[in-house]
Amino acid sequence: MNRERQKDLVVLVADVQQEKTLETLLTHRRSALGIRNLTFDIFRHPRHDPGVFNEASDFLVSYISSHTRALVLLDATWD
């Protein structure tokens, strides 16, 4: 895929709370945080935290050519 058509960021999260929080930060709160306007996709892993922890690279490999960067989020309280 042409780099000019790539999205800036793909994000893998464990649950809907993480998804909505990050979506709010990257859209509604971005100027207050000094974040430029980004194109992004956020995905919830179907196996939540264990899936994110154990399978993030497998999940995200298909986005290598369509996104410039990747971000993986885990809960701080997750074992």
Secondary structure by P-SEA (a helix, b strand, c coil): ccccccccbbbbbccaaaaaaaaaaacccccccccccccbbbbbbcccccccccccccccccccccccbbbbbbbcccc
